Amino acid sequence: MKTVAILGSKGGCGKSTLSSFLAHGMSSGVEEATGKKIWTILLRTDNRTKKATDLIDKRKFYLASVPGNDSDEEYIMQVVEMSNQIPGSFLVVDGGANRRVYDFAACHIADLILLPTGSSEEDVETAQSDYEELSEYIETNGLKTEIYIVRHKWPGVQSKLDFIMKTPWAQKYVKKWTKAGILFPYIIPDMPSFLYLNNGNDPKSTLLLNKLSTKFAQVIGMKVGIDLGTDEGGGEDGSASASAGEAASHPAMADVQPPTVAEEPRKVA
């Protein structure tokens, strides 16, 4: 089993959206591109259900949730154990806001942690704070879990992206994260189709969302050691091209090499 935890202390930073985006890309696009079955489970720790350990199969990936009480930790471990018994499984943990105890627990089971951040000053400063706290915990406990910061739901039009990139906070933190090797190289553009994907009763997707989620899942899969073969997916040239109406001019998800980071998480002051 390979595990990716998507965490962050700030509510609304995109943890649930990015979790669904990754699970969709892995279970749909990557499977179709490679012809390999990848049993994908999305564990939503901020969703409540009376049947927490049931794996719901309404989508191409399985959904699991927690009861929302003092037994949450027990249920989470049950889902982790069930997932671990499925050969070749891929577990995505969707963390909740302001639940640092759960975040610390995720550090022990995750191969990779992703911290989504929006483009506001508060968003990037919170992501920096989360990175510092989690990386310190990982280092103190001698863990090997790696952390990336992901620019999630940033402007999907080049002119708007250029405006954001000129702000003091974007220049400061993007430069710092890039230098430290902890910035995920792809920008996930804000897309209306995210709303369809998060619809629990009738999830839908668009061509653009399928292409971008597949490329994203491929890079994450390679990073955690999933054998995805040589098919790069996306367009004919291996890139994830956009369509009109949704990030048509956005450079997000361009063909770049998977990022590399040090064996031990690096702290950024």
N, C-alpha and C positions, 0 to 999 in steps of 0.2 A: 504494500500500500504506500502511495505517495500522498502527502498532505500539504495543502496550501491554506494558510489562515489569513483572512483579510480583516484587519483590525484597525482601530482608531478610536480615540476617546470622544471625538466630536460627533454629535448626531447630525445626520444629513450630509456627511462627507462622501457618501457613495459606496459604503461597504456592501450593502445588499445588492445594489445595482451591479457592482463589479463582480460580486460573487456569482450572480446569475449569468453575467456575461461570460465569465470563465467556464462555468459548468456547461453552459450552452455550447460554447466553442469547442470544448473538449469532447462532449458527448455527441455532438452533431457533426460539425465541420471536420474535426481531426479524424473521427472514426471514418467518415466518408472519404477523406483524402488519403488515408493510409490503409483502409480496409481492416483495421485492427480494432477489436472490441475493447473498449475502455470503460469499465464499470464506474461511472461517475456518481458520487453522492454529495449533495449539498446539505450541510447541517446548519440550520438557521437558529442561532442561539438567542435571537431577539424575537422569535415568533413563538406563540403559545398554542399548545394543542393538548388534548386529554390523552392522546395516543402517541406519546412522544417518540417512542422507539419504532413505530411503524414507518417503513420506507414507502413513501407515496410515489407511484409511478405514472403520474399524469403527464410528465414530460419525458424526453429522451434520457434525462438523468433522474436519479431518485432524490426525493426530498425528505428531510427529517427535521424535527423541531424539538423544543423542550416544553415542559409543562408550565414553566413560569413560577416555580416555588422553590422551597429549600432543597428539593431533590434534583434540581437542574444539573448539578455536577455529576450525580450518579447517572442520569439519563445520557448526558454527553459522553461519558465513558462507555456506556453500553453501545451507543451508536459507533463510537470509534472501534470498539472490539468487534462489532458486527461487520464493519467496513473492512477491518483487517483480515477477516476470514474469507473475504472475496478475493481470489487471485487477480492481480493486476488492477486493483481498484484505485480510484483517484478521489480523495476526500477534500472538499472545499468547506472550510469553516467560516461562516459569516458571523463575525463578532458583533457585540452590541456596544452602544455608547456608554462611556463612564462605567465600565465593568472591568477594571484593571486586573482583578483577581483571575477572571476568565482569560484575559489576555496573557497573563503570566503562565497559566496552565497550558495555553495553546503553544507557547514557546517550547514546551517539552515534547509535543507530539508533531509539530509542523516541520517540514523540510524547508519551507520558505514562508516568509511573512510579507504581505503586501500592505502598505499603508496608503490608501487613496487620499488624494488631496484636491480640493477645488482650487480655483484661481484667485480667491480673495486673500487679503493680507492675513485675516484670522485663520483661514484654512491652512496656509503654508506654515504659519508659525505654530499651529497646533500639530501639524505633521512633524515638524522639527522636534517639538517637545516629546511627542510620542516615540519618535526614533531614538532620542537620547535615553529615555526611560527604559524602553524595551531592550535596546542594545546593552545597556548597563546590566540589566537583569540576566541577559543571555551570557555576557562575559563573566559575571559573578558566579553563575551556576555551571560554567564550563560547557555550555551547549554549543552546537555547531549550526544552529538555525541561522539562515541569512535573511536580511531585510532589504526590501526595495521600497522606495517611495514612488507612487504612480500618479501622474497628472491625469486625473479622471474628470470627465465632463468639462474639459476646457473648451473655449470657443471653437466652433466648427467652421469658421470662415477665416481665411488667412489675415485679412485686415484687422479683425477683432483679436486674433491671436497675437499679432504684432503689437497691438496696443497693450495687451496684458504683459507681454514680454518686456515692455519698456518701463513698467512700473518698478519702483525701488525694491519692493518685496520679491517680485519675480526675478529680477536681476540678481539680488543677493542670494536667494536660496537655490535657484536653479544652478547658478554657477557653483555654489558650495557643494550641492549634492552631486553635480557632475564630476567635480574634482575628486570627491570622496569615493566615487564609483558606486553610489547607492541609488542613483536616479534611474528608474526604468526608462529606456530610450524612446519608447513609444508614448505619444499623447493619445488618450482615449477621448475622442471628440464627443461633445454633447449632442445626442441624437434623439429626436422624438420617438424613435422606435424602442428606446429603453422602456417607455411606458407600457408598450405591448408585451415586452419580454417579462416584465414584472407582474403581469396579470396572472394571478394564481389559477383562475378558473379556465382561462382560454389564452394561454401564452402564444404569442405570435412573434415573427421576426421578419426583417426585410433582407434584401440581397446584401446591402451594405453592412448591416449588423452581422450577418452570417460570415462575410469575408473578414471583417475586423476581429470578430471573436475567435475565428479559426486561427488567424495569424497570432493573436495574443496567446491563445491556448498552446499553440505550437512552441512558442518561445518559452513559456512557463514549463511546459512538459519537458522540453530538452534540458532546462535548468535543473529540474528535480530528478532527472535521470530516466525519464520514460522513453523507451525506444519507439520513435515515431517514423522510422524509415527515412527516405530521402525526399519524399514529396513535400514541396514547400507550400502547396495550397494557394489560395487567393486567385489572382488573375493568371493569364497565360505566362507572364514573365515572373510569376512567383510573388508579385506584389499584391497588396490588398487595395485595389483602386476603389474610389468613391463614386457615387452616382449623384445626379443633380438633385437638389432639394435637401440633402443631408451631407454636410461637410464636403461639398463638391470640390472646393479648392484647398482642402485641408491636407497638410503633409503628414498627418498622423499615420502610424503603422507602415511607414515606408520600409523598404527592404534594407534592413541593417542586420549586423551580426548580433547574436544573443549577447547580452551584457555579461561581463565577468566581474566578480568581486572577490575580496580576499577570503581566505579560509575563516578568519575570525571577523565578526562585525566590526566595522571601523566607527569610532565615535566622532561626531562632528560637533565642534564647540559652537 
